[in-house]
Amino acid sequence: MLLLGETLQQALRRYPRAVATLCGSTRHTYEEFYERVCRLANGLAGLGLEKGDRISVLMLNCHRFLEIYYACALGGYVIVPLNVRWGAKEFAYALQDCHPKVFMLDAVVAQHLGPFLEPIRSFGVQHFLFASEESPPAGMIAYEELLGRSTSAPPSVELSEDDLAGLFYTSGTTGEPKGVMLTHKNLILNAYHAQIAIRFDAESVYLHAAPMFHLADGAATYTVTWNGGTHAFVPKFDPADLLKAISRHRVTSTVLVPTMINMLINHPDMEKSDLSSLQQIMYGASPIPPELLKRAMQTLKCRFQQGYGMTEAAPLVSVLTAQDHERALRQDEKLLASAGRPIFGVGVRIVNDEDRDLSIGEVGEIVVRGPNLMKGYWQKPQETERALRGGWYHTKDMARQDSEGYLYIVDRKDDMIITGGENVYSTEVEAVLYQRSEILEAVVIGVPDERWGEAIKALVVPRSGVHLSEAEVIAHCKAVLSPYKVPRSVEFVAELPKSGTGKILKSALRERYWMGKDRRV
């Protein structure tokens, strides 16, 4: 089996003068990109790094971030991408957990980390590498200077498919972050899966718009390179910058999460932007209401594909293909609510709390098996055993499967609301809320209720300049939903808290209502 670094070497042999990266005004061919990657891998070895050493990365999207991914793959180092939206507690936990020897950061991050450099060193960090054009702050090594003094010869490190390639910390929205251990084999097989399901080629121009620390973006990273396609970058998601980048770089595909799609199609520059090069949008990371998806498909006029997965699966599990989307619009719009069918090589079952298979149409937990599944959680053997019991990864995602094999995610186990003994899946109620054109964003949670145990509460972000009352929202839900599924209260807010990948943080919203309670339903 190929190793991750060999995907880049194959692209180099086939497409040496093709454009590998487009980042602002910086442009590198595959020859230039490969040379920079080798120089970085050798430069890190010159700093004393050895196979298996961890390198933490705290950066916005750019071509150097991609170079770090491949330098780690060629040099045998373990990349540890960190979430730029974490707080001090999450950062401290991850660094103390993995003890990186090198901490890579860019100019934007360095502005905020100055006072914390010495505390960060206490976690075992020996070198700070400043990955920006500007001169580095005191005590840091300049990225470009390191490349300039290092050899461009390919690193000679003996690697195997079971070697650890990356340590990807989960968001920690339900507790402490967990380091997901992914091997070369895990990520290579995901690249195979992505190619079969999504299909890139040498003409692809892929825009890194989702954060590169997260595998929602990584689902396509190695596949684009393998095909000799072009990587383009925006530092972080901003709808105006995204629209400009698509036009400037003639982007053909990108990955977005539902909140990003919502912001994009509602941006005032949308109508005047040239998006004629855009061929497909992959989306995932959280459910998308069918009404929002239909509006996006009508507005952007390109292929849509949904990828369902998780960090522990490197990340793809199932795909709702472009053909599925077209079929849904022609025949049955209910298919738009599906997460697609399992990809080749990955097994999926729907099980009850005793891990017994459920019948078609019954709601249970998704469990997954395949060669793309993680090696385990870093230094957490008990949690690894629990998550991978019976040889299947237990996702905590509740779903049903139809007779054609399509998965329908109804909720996270932790997000299901139990009111008066009835199970209510928040995504079903949210989909109804999004039918109202006055609503920009909406989320549904369970809050304490003396009579019912939990009561359904909707938090709604209305569109700018529109008026919407609680009574109107509740009346709309009553017209569509069973009585026990209707929100008992509606709160209008200016914005909803989100993770670094754009997921709405339901756990943070629930905490306001459940804090101090003896138990949660």
FIROMAR-330990 format. One record per residue (C-alpha): residue in three letters; x, y, z. Coordinates in Angstrom, 1 decimal, padded with zeros to 4 digits. Each point is the difference from the previous one (the first is absolute). Example, Ala and Ser with C-alpha at 12.3 -4.5 7.8 and 13.67 -1.06 7.14 Angstrom:
2
NODE residuo      X      Y      Z
NODE     ALA  012.3 -004.5  007.8
NODE     SER  001.4  003.4 -000.7
***
This chain:
521
NODE residuo      X      Y      Z
NODE     MET  000.0  000.0  000.0
NODE     LEU  001.2  003.5 -000.7
NODE     LEU  001.0  002.4  002.8
NODE     LEU -001.2  003.6  000.2
NODE     GLY  003.2  001.5 -001.3
NODE     GLU -000.1 -002.3 -003.0
NODE     THR -003.2  001.6 -001.3
NODE     LEU  002.0  003.3 -000.3
NODE     GLN  002.9 -001.8 -001.7
NODE     GLN -002.4 -001.6 -002.5
NODE     ALA -001.5  003.5 -000.8
NODE     LEU  003.6  001.3 -000.4
NODE     ARG  000.9 -002.7 -002.6
NODE     ARG -003.2  000.6 -002.0
NODE     TYR -000.6  003.7  000.3
NODE     PRO  003.4  001.7  001.0
NODE     ARG -000.9  003.4 -001.6
NODE     ALA -003.7  000.0  000.9
NODE     VAL -001.1  002.6  002.6
NODE     ALA -000.1 -001.6  003.5
NODE     THR -000.8  003.0  002.2
NODE     LEU -001.6  003.4 -000.4
NODE     CYS  000.1  002.1  003.1
NODE     GLY -000.6  003.7 -000.4
NODE     SER  002.7  001.1 -002.5
NODE     THR  002.2 -003.1  000.7
NODE     ARG  000.0 -002.8 -002.6
NODE     HIS  002.0 -003.2  000.1
NODE     THR  000.2 -002.9 -002.5
NODE     TYR  000.2 -003.6  001.2
NODE     GLU  003.8  000.1 -000.5
NODE     GLU  000.2  003.1  002.2
NODE     PHE -002.4 -001.3  002.5
NODE     TYR  001.7 -003.3  000.4
NODE     GLU  003.4  001.7  000.4
NODE     ARG -001.4  002.2  002.8
NODE     VAL -001.6 -003.0  001.7
NODE     CYS  003.3 -001.9  000.0
NODE     ARG  001.9  003.0  001.3
NODE     LEU -002.4  000.3  002.8
NODE     ALA  000.1 -003.7  000.9
NODE     ASN  003.8  000.2  000.0
NODE     GLY  000.1  003.2  001.9
NODE     LEU -002.1 -001.5  002.7
NODE     ALA  002.4 -002.9  000.2
NODE     GLY  002.8  002.5  000.4
NODE     LEU -001.8  001.4  003.0
NODE     GLY  000.3 -003.4  001.6
NODE     LEU -003.4 -001.5 -000.8
NODE     GLU -000.3 -003.7 -000.5
NODE     LYS -002.7 -002.4 -001.4
NODE     GLY -003.1  000.1  002.2
NODE     ASP  000.6  003.5  001.5
NODE     ARG -003.0  002.2  000.1
NODE     ILE -000.3  003.4 -001.7
NODE     SER -002.9  002.2  001.1
NODE     VAL -001.3  002.5 -002.6
NODE     LEU -002.1  003.0  000.9
NODE     MET -000.5  002.0 -003.2
NODE     LEU -002.6  001.4 -002.4
NODE     ASN -000.3 -001.7 -003.4
NODE     CYS  003.0  000.6 -002.4
NODE     HIS  002.4 -001.9 -002.2
NODE     ARG  002.4 -000.5  002.8
NODE     PHE -002.6 -001.9  002.0
NODE     LEU -000.2 -002.5 -002.9
NODE     GLU  003.8 -000.2 -000.2
NODE     ILE  000.1 -000.9  003.7
NODE     TYR -002.5 -002.8 -000.6
NODE     TYR  002.2 -001.5 -002.6
NODE     ALA  003.3  000.6  001.8
NODE     CYS -001.3 -001.9  002.9
NODE     ALA -001.1 -002.8 -002.4
NODE     LEU  003.4 -000.2 -001.6
NODE     GLY  002.0  000.5  003.1
NODE     GLY -001.9 -002.4  002.3
NODE     TYR -001.2  002.7  002.3
NODE     VAL -003.5  000.1  001.5
NODE     ILE -001.9  003.2 -000.8
NODE     VAL -002.3  001.3  002.7
NODE     PRO -002.2  002.7 -001.5
NODE     LEU -001.6  002.2  002.7
NODE     ASN -003.4  001.8  000.0
NODE     VAL  000.6  003.8 -000.4
NODE     ARG -003.3  000.6  001.9
NODE     TRP  000.9 -002.0  003.1
NODE     GLY  000.4  001.7  003.4
NODE     ALA  003.0 -000.2  002.3
NODE     LYS -001.4 -003.1  001.7
NODE     GLU -000.2 -002.1 -003.2
NODE     PHE  003.4  001.2 -001.2
NODE     ALA  001.6 -000.9  003.3
NODE     TYR -001.6 -003.4  000.1
NODE     ALA  001.0 -001.0 -003.6
NODE     LEU  003.6  001.2  000.4
NODE     GLN  000.5 -001.7  003.4
NODE     ASP -001.6 -003.1 -001.5
NODE     CYS  002.2 -000.4 -003.1
NODE     HIS  003.3  001.9  001.0
NODE     PRO  000.9  001.4 -003.4
NODE     LYS  003.7  000.8 -000.7
NODE     VAL -000.9  002.7 -002.6
NODE     PHE -002.7  002.6  000.2
NODE     MET -000.8  001.6 -003.4
NODE     LEU -002.0  003.2 -000.2
NODE     ASP -000.6  002.9 -002.4
NODE     ALA  000.1  003.8  000.5
NODE     VAL -003.7  000.3  000.9
NODE     VAL  000.3 -002.6  002.8
NODE     ALA  003.4  001.4  001.2
NODE     GLN -001.7  003.3  000.8
NODE     HIS -002.1 -001.7  002.6
NODE     LEU  002.4 -002.5  001.4
NODE     GLY  002.9  002.2  001.0
NODE     PRO -000.6 -000.1  003.7
NODE     PHE -000.5 -003.8 -000.1
NODE     LEU  003.1 -001.2 -001.6
NODE     GLU  001.8 -001.0  003.2
NODE     PRO -003.0 -001.9  001.4
NODE     ILE -000.2 -001.8 -003.4
NODE     ARG  003.7 -001.0  000.3
NODE     SER -000.9 -001.7  003.2
NODE     PHE -002.0 -002.6 -002.0
NODE     GLY  003.2 -001.2 -001.6
NODE     VAL  000.2  002.4 -003.0
NODE     GLN  003.6  000.5 -001.0
NODE     HIS -000.5  002.2 -003.1
NODE     PHE -002.5  002.6 -001.2
NODE     LEU -000.1  000.1 -003.8
NODE     PHE -001.4  003.3 -001.4
NODE     ALA -001.8 -001.0 -003.3
NODE     SER -000.6  003.5 -001.6
NODE     GLU  001.8  002.4 -002.3
NODE     GLU  000.7  002.5  002.8
NODE     SER  003.1  000.0  002.2
NODE     PRO -000.6 -002.3  003.0
NODE     PRO -000.4  001.3  003.6
NODE     ALA  002.9 -000.6  002.3
NODE     GLY  000.5 -003.7  000.9
NODE     MET -001.6 -001.3 -003.1
NODE     ILE  001.5 -001.6 -003.2
NODE     ALA -000.9  001.5 -003.3
NODE     TYR -001.7 -002.7 -002.2
NODE     GLU  001.5  001.3 -003.3
NODE     GLU  003.5  000.3  001.6
NODE     LEU -000.2 -003.7  001.1
NODE     LEU -001.0 -001.0 -003.5
NODE     GLY  002.9  002.0 -001.5
NODE     ARG  002.7 -001.7  002.1
NODE     SER -001.4 -003.6 -000.4
NODE     THR  000.7 -002.5 -002.8
NODE     SER -002.7 -000.8 -002.6
NODE     ALA  000.9 -003.7 -000.1
NODE     PRO -002.9 -002.3  000.7
NODE     PRO  000.0 -001.1  003.7
NODE     SER  001.2 -003.6  000.5
NODE     VAL -002.3 -001.2  002.8
NODE     GLU -001.3 -003.6  000.2
NODE     LEU -003.8  000.2  000.4
NODE     SER -002.8 -002.5  000.0
NODE     GLU -003.8  000.4 -000.7
NODE     ASP -000.7 -000.5  003.8
NODE     ASP  002.2  002.8  001.1
NODE     LEU -001.8  002.9  001.6
NODE     ALA -000.4  002.9 -002.4
NODE     GLY -002.2  002.5  001.9
NODE     LEU -001.5  000.6  003.4
NODE     PHE -003.3  001.9 -000.5
NODE     TYR -001.6  001.3  003.1
NODE     THR -003.8 -000.1  000.1
NODE     SER -001.7  003.3  000.9
NODE     GLY -000.6 -000.9  003.6
NODE     THR -003.6  001.4 -000.1
NODE     THR -001.2 -002.8  002.3
NODE     GLY  003.1 -000.2  002.2
NODE     GLU  003.8  000.0 -000.3
NODE     PRO  001.4 -000.2 -003.6
NODE     LYS  001.1 -003.5 -001.0
NODE     GLY  002.9 -000.6 -002.3
NODE     VAL -001.0 -002.2 -002.9
NODE     MET  002.9 -002.0 -001.3
NODE     LEU -000.1 -000.4 -003.8
NODE     THR  002.6 -002.0 -001.9
NODE     HIS  001.3  000.2 -003.5
NODE     LYS -002.3 -002.9 -000.9
NODE     ASN -003.0  001.8  001.4
NODE     LEU  000.5  003.2 -001.9
NODE     ILE  001.1 -001.7 -003.3
NODE     LEU -003.1 -002.2  000.0
NODE     ASN -002.1  003.1  000.6
NODE     ALA  001.7  001.5 -003.0
NODE     TYR -001.1 -003.1 -002.0
NODE     HIS -003.5  000.4  001.3
NODE     ALA -000.1  003.7 -000.8
NODE     GLN  001.2 -000.6 -003.6
NODE     ILE -002.7 -002.6 -000.6
NODE     ALA -002.8  002.0  001.5
NODE     ILE  000.9  003.6 -000.9
NODE     ARG  002.4 -000.3 -003.0
NODE     PHE  002.8  002.5 -000.4
NODE     ASP  002.4  000.3 -003.0
NODE     ALA  003.0  002.0 -001.2
NODE     GLU -002.3  002.9 -001.0
NODE     SER -001.5  000.3  003.5
NODE     VAL  000.6  003.2  001.9
NODE     TYR -001.0 -000.7  003.6
NODE     LEU -000.5  002.9  002.4
NODE     HIS  000.9 -000.5  003.7
NODE     ALA -002.8  002.1  001.5
NODE     ALA -000.8 -002.2  003.0
NODE     PRO  002.8  000.1  002.6
NODE     MET  002.9 -002.2 -000.8
NODE     PHE  000.4 -001.2  003.6
NODE     HIS -003.3 -002.0 -000.5
NODE     LEU -000.5 -003.1 -002.0
NODE     ALA -003.2  001.4 -001.6
NODE     ASP  002.5  001.8 -002.3
NODE     GLY  002.5 -002.9  000.1
NODE     ALA -002.4 -002.4 -001.7
NODE     ALA  001.2  001.4 -003.3
NODE     THR  003.6  001.1  000.8
NODE     TYR  002.0 -003.1 -000.9
NODE     THR -002.3 -000.9 -002.9
NODE     VAL  000.4  003.3 -001.7
NODE     THR  003.8 -000.3  000.2
NODE     TRP -000.1 -003.6 -001.2
NODE     ASN -001.8  001.1 -003.2
NODE     GLY  002.4  002.9 -000.6
NODE     GLY -002.8  002.6  000.7
NODE     THR  000.5  003.5  001.3
NODE     HIS -000.4  001.1  003.6
NODE     ALA -001.3  003.5  000.6
NODE     PHE -000.4  001.7  003.4
NODE     VAL -001.9  002.6  001.9
NODE     PRO  001.4  000.6  003.5
NODE     LYS -003.3 -000.5  001.7
NODE     PHE -003.6 -000.1 -001.1
NODE     ASP -001.4  003.4 -001.0
NODE     PRO -002.8 -000.1 -002.6
NODE     ALA  001.3  003.1 -001.8
NODE     ASP  003.6 -001.4 -000.1
NODE     LEU -001.4 -003.4 -001.1
NODE     LEU -001.9  001.5 -002.9
NODE     LYS  003.1  002.0 -001.1
NODE     ALA  002.3 -003.1  000.2
NODE     ILE -002.4 -002.1 -002.1
NODE     SER  000.1  002.6 -002.7
NODE     ARG  003.7  000.8  000.2
NODE     HIS  001.3 -003.6  000.0
NODE     ARG -002.8 -001.5 -002.1
NODE     VAL -000.8 -002.4  002.8
NODE     THR -001.8 -003.2 -001.0
NODE     SER -000.8 -001.5  003.4
NODE     THR  000.0  000.6  003.7
NODE     VAL -001.3 -001.4  003.3
NODE     LEU -002.3  002.1  002.2
NODE     VAL -002.1 -000.7  003.1
NODE     PRO -003.7  001.0  000.0
NODE     THR  000.5  003.2  001.9
NODE     MET  002.5  001.1 -002.6
NODE     ILE -002.4 -000.8 -002.8
NODE     ASN -002.7  002.0  001.7
NODE     MET  002.3  003.0  000.4
NODE     LEU  001.2 -000.3 -003.6
NODE     ILE -003.3  000.0 -001.7
NODE     ASN -001.3  002.9  002.1
NODE     HIS  003.0  002.2 -000.6
NODE     PRO -000.7  003.2 -001.9
NODE     ASP  002.9 -000.6 -002.5
NODE     MET -001.4 -003.3 -001.0
NODE     GLU -002.0  001.1 -003.0
NODE     LYS  002.9  002.1 -001.6
NODE     SER  002.7 -002.6  000.5
NODE     ASP  001.4 -002.2 -002.8
NODE     LEU -000.4 -003.6  001.1
NODE     SER -000.1 -001.5 -003.5
NODE     SER  003.0 -002.2  000.8
NODE     LEU -001.6 -001.7  003.0
NODE     GLN -001.0 -003.6 -000.8
NODE     GLN -000.7 -001.5  003.4
NODE     ILE -000.4  000.7  003.7
NODE     MET  000.5 -002.7  002.6
NODE     TYR -001.6  000.6  003.3
NODE     GLY -000.2 -001.7  003.3
NODE     ALA  001.0  000.1  003.7
NODE     SER -003.6  000.7  001.1
NODE     PRO -003.5 -000.6 -001.3
NODE     ILE -001.4  002.5 -002.5
NODE     PRO -003.7  000.8 -000.2
NODE     PRO -001.5 -001.0 -003.4
NODE     GLU -001.5  003.5 -000.5
NODE     LEU  003.5  001.6  000.3
NODE     LEU  001.5 -002.6 -002.3
NODE     LYS -002.6  000.6 -002.7
NODE     ARG  000.6  003.7  000.2
NODE     ALA  003.8 -000.6 -000.3
NODE     MET -000.3 -002.3 -003.0
NODE     GLN -002.2  002.5 -001.8
NODE     THR  002.3  002.9  000.8
NODE     LEU  003.4 -001.5 -000.7
NODE     LYS -001.0 -002.1 -002.9
NODE     CYS  002.7 -002.7  000.4
NODE     ARG  000.2 -003.6  001.1
NODE     PHE -000.5 -000.7  003.7
NODE     GLN  001.3 -003.0  001.9
NODE     GLN -000.3 -000.7  003.7
NODE     GLY  002.6 -001.9  001.9
NODE     TYR -000.9 -001.5  003.4
NODE     GLY  002.8 -001.1  002.3
NODE     MET  002.0  000.8  003.0
NODE     THR  003.7  000.5  001.0
NODE     GLU  000.2 -003.6  001.3
NODE     ALA -000.8 -001.2 -003.6
NODE     ALA  002.6  002.2 -001.7
NODE     PRO -002.8  001.3 -000.7
NODE     LEU -002.3 -001.4 -002.7
NODE     VAL -002.7 -002.5  000.7
NODE     SER -002.8  000.7 -002.5
NODE     VAL -000.7  002.3 -002.9
NODE     LEU -003.2  001.4 -001.5
NODE     THR  001.2  000.4 -003.6
NODE     ALA -000.8  002.7 -002.5
NODE     GLN -002.2 -002.5 -001.8
NODE     ASP -001.9 -000.6  003.2
NODE     HIS -000.6  003.8  000.4
NODE     GLU -001.2  000.2 -003.6
NODE     ARG -002.3 -003.0  000.6
NODE     ALA -001.4  001.6  003.1
NODE     LEU -001.0  003.2 -001.9
NODE     ARG -001.6 -002.0 -002.8
NODE     GLN -001.7 -002.7  002.0
NODE     ASP  000.1  000.1  003.8
NODE     GLU  001.2  003.0  002.0
NODE     LYS  000.1 -002.1  003.1
NODE     LEU  003.3 -001.4 -001.2
NODE     LEU  001.6  003.4  000.6
NODE     ALA -000.2 -000.8  003.7
NODE     SER  002.1 -003.1 -000.4
NODE     ALA  003.7 -000.3  000.7
NODE     GLY  000.4 -002.3 -003.0
NODE     ARG  001.1 -003.6 -000.1
NODE     PRO  003.2 -001.6  001.5
NODE     ILE  003.1  000.4 -002.2
NODE     PHE  001.7 -003.0 -001.4
NODE     GLY  002.1 -001.8  002.5
NODE     VAL -001.8  001.3  003.1
NODE     GLY -002.6 -002.0  001.9
NODE     VAL -002.9  001.7  001.7
NODE     ARG -002.7 -001.5  002.4
NODE     ILE -002.8  001.5  002.0
NODE     VAL -000.2 -001.5  003.4
NODE     ASN -001.8  000.3  003.3
NODE     ASP  001.5  000.6  003.5
NODE     GLU  001.0 -003.7  000.1
NODE     ASP  001.8  000.2 -003.4
NODE     ARG -002.7 -002.1 -001.7
NODE     ASP -000.9  000.8 -003.6
NODE     LEU -003.3  001.9 -000.5
NODE     SER -002.4 -000.4 -002.8
NODE     ILE -000.4  002.3 -003.0
NODE     GLY -001.4  003.3  001.1
NODE     GLU  000.7 -000.4  003.7
NODE     VAL  002.1  002.7  001.7
NODE     GLY  003.1 -001.1  001.7
NODE     GLU  003.7  000.8  000.3
NODE     ILE  002.3 -000.1 -003.0
NODE     VAL  003.0 -002.3  000.4
NODE     VAL  002.8 -000.1 -002.5
NODE     ARG  002.7 -002.4 -001.1
NODE     GLY  002.8  000.4 -002.5
NODE     PRO  003.7  000.4 -000.6
NODE     ASN -000.4  003.8  000.2
NODE     LEU -000.9 -000.2  003.7
NODE     MET  002.4  001.5  002.5
NODE     LYS  002.7 -001.9  001.9
NODE     GLY -001.6  001.3  003.2
NODE     TYR  000.0  003.0  002.3
NODE     TRP  003.4  001.3  001.1
NODE     GLN  000.8 -001.3  003.5
NODE     LYS -003.6 -001.0  000.6
NODE     PRO -000.2 -003.8 -000.2
NODE     GLN -003.3 -000.3  001.9
NODE     GLU -001.7  002.6 -002.2
NODE     THR  001.4 -001.7 -003.1
NODE     GLU -001.3 -003.4  001.1
NODE     ARG -003.4  001.5  000.8
NODE     ALA -000.2  001.8 -003.4
NODE     LEU  001.2 -003.0 -002.0
NODE     ARG -001.7 -002.8  001.9
NODE     GLY -000.7 -003.0 -002.1
NODE     GLY  002.2  001.3 -002.8
NODE     TRP -002.5  002.8 -000.9
NODE     TYR  000.3  003.7  000.7
NODE     HIS -003.0  001.3  001.9
NODE     THR -000.7  003.4 -001.4
NODE     LYS -002.8  001.2  002.4
NODE     ASP -001.9  001.2 -003.1
NODE     MET -003.6 -001.1 -000.1
NODE     ALA -001.3 -001.0 -003.4
NODE     ARG -002.3 -002.3 -002.0
NODE     GLN  000.8 -001.7 -003.3
NODE     ASP -002.5 -000.6 -002.8
NODE     SER -000.4 -003.0 -002.3
NODE     GLU  002.5  001.5 -002.6
NODE     GLY  002.7  000.5  002.7
NODE     TYR -000.3  003.8  000.4
NODE     LEU  000.8  001.2  003.5
NODE     TYR -002.2  002.7  001.7
NODE     ILE  001.7  001.6  002.9
NODE     VAL -002.6  001.1  002.5
NODE     ASP  002.2  001.3  002.8
NODE     ARG  003.0 -000.4  002.3
NODE     LYS -000.7 -002.2  003.0
NODE     ASP  000.8  003.0  002.1
NODE     ASP -002.3  002.3 -001.9
NODE     MET -003.1 -002.1  000.1
NODE     ILE -002.7  001.6  002.1
NODE     ILE -002.2 -002.2  002.3
NODE     THR -003.2  001.9  000.8
NODE     GLY -002.8 -001.7  001.9
NODE     GLY  001.6 -003.4 -000.9
NODE     GLU  000.0  000.7 -003.7
NODE     ASN  003.2  000.2 -002.0
NODE     VAL  000.3  003.2 -002.1
NODE     TYR  002.8  000.3 -002.5
NODE     SER  001.1  003.6 -000.1
NODE     THR  001.0 -000.1 -003.7
NODE     GLU -003.6 -000.8 -001.0
NODE     VAL -001.3  003.2  001.8
NODE     GLU  002.9  002.1 -001.4
NODE     ALA -000.8 -001.1 -003.6
NODE     VAL -003.6  001.3  000.6
NODE     LEU  001.3  003.3  001.4
NODE     TYR  002.2  000.6 -003.1
NODE     GLN -003.1 -000.1 -002.2
NODE     ARG -000.7  003.5  001.2
NODE     SER  001.9  002.4 -002.3
NODE     GLU  000.3  002.5  002.8
NODE     ILE  002.3 -002.3  001.9
NODE     LEU  003.7  000.2 -000.7
NODE     GLU  001.1 -002.6  002.6
NODE     ALA -001.8 -002.2  002.5
NODE     VAL  000.8 -002.6  002.6
NODE     VAL -002.1 -002.1  002.3
NODE     ILE  001.0 -001.2  003.5
NODE     GLY -001.7 -001.6  003.0
NODE     VAL -000.2  002.1  003.2
NODE     PRO -001.1 -001.0  003.5
NODE     ASP -003.8 -000.3  000.6
NODE     GLU -001.6 -001.1  003.3
NODE     ARG -002.9 -001.7 -001.7
NODE     TRP  001.5 -001.5 -003.2
NODE     GLY  003.6 -000.5  001.1
NODE     GLU  001.2  001.9 -003.1
NODE     ALA -001.8  002.7 -002.0
NODE     ILE  000.9  000.8 -003.6
NODE     LYS  001.5  003.4 -000.5
NODE     ALA  000.9  001.7 -003.3
NODE     LEU  002.7  002.6 -000.3
NODE     VAL -000.4  002.0 -003.2
NODE     VAL  002.2  002.5 -001.8
NODE     PRO -002.4  002.0 -002.2
NODE     ARG  001.1  001.6 -003.3
NODE     SER  001.0  003.6  000.2
NODE     GLY -002.9  002.4 -000.3
NODE     VAL -002.9 -002.5  000.4
NODE     HIS -002.5 -000.3  002.8
NODE     LEU -000.9 -003.4  001.4
NODE     SER -001.8 -000.8  003.2
NODE     GLU  000.1 -003.0  002.3
NODE     ALA -003.7 -000.6 -000.7
NODE     GLU  000.6 -000.1 -003.8
NODE     VAL  002.9 -002.5  000.4
NODE     ILE -002.0 -002.3  002.3
NODE     ALA -003.1  000.2 -002.3
NODE     HIS  002.1 -001.0 -003.0
NODE     CYS  001.4 -003.1  001.9
NODE     LYS -003.5 -001.0  001.2
NODE     ALA -001.2 -000.1 -003.6
NODE     VAL  002.7 -002.5 -000.9
NODE     LEU  001.1 -002.0  003.1
NODE     SER -001.7 -002.2  002.5
NODE     PRO -001.0  001.9  003.1
NODE     TYR  002.8 -001.4  002.2
NODE     LYS  002.7  001.0 -002.4
NODE     VAL -001.1  003.7 -000.1
NODE     PRO  002.4  002.4  001.8
NODE     ARG -001.6  001.3  003.2
NODE     SER  002.2  003.2 -000.1
NODE     VAL  001.9  002.0 -002.6
NODE     GLU  002.9  002.3  000.8
NODE     PHE  001.3  002.4 -002.7
NODE     VAL  003.8  000.5  000.1
NODE     ALA  002.5  002.0 -002.0
NODE     GLU  002.3 -003.0 -000.6
NODE     LEU  000.6 -003.6  001.0
NODE     PRO  003.2 -001.3  001.5
NODE     LYS  002.1 -002.1 -002.4
NODE     SER  003.0 -002.2  000.0
NODE     GLY  003.1  000.6 -002.2
NODE     THR -001.6 -002.1 -002.7
NODE     GLY -003.3  002.0  000.0
NODE     LYS -002.1 -002.5  002.0
NODE     ILE -002.5  001.5  002.3
NODE     LEU  000.9 -000.8  003.5
NODE     LYS -003.1 -001.4  001.5
NODE     SER  001.8 -001.2  003.1
NODE     ALA  001.0  003.6  000.8
NODE     LEU -003.6  001.2 -000.4
NODE     ARG -001.3 -002.8  002.2
NODE     GLU  002.5  000.8  002.7
NODE     ARG -001.8  003.3  000.7
NODE     TYR -003.2 -001.8  000.9
NODE     TRP  001.4 -003.2  001.7
NODE     MET  002.8  001.5  002.1
NODE     GLY -000.5 -000.9  003.7
NODE     LYS -002.5 -002.7 -000.8
NODE     ASP  000.4 -003.4  001.7
NODE     ARG -000.5 -001.9 -003.2
NODE     ARG -000.9  000.5 -003.7
NODE     VAL -002.7 -001.9 -001.7
***
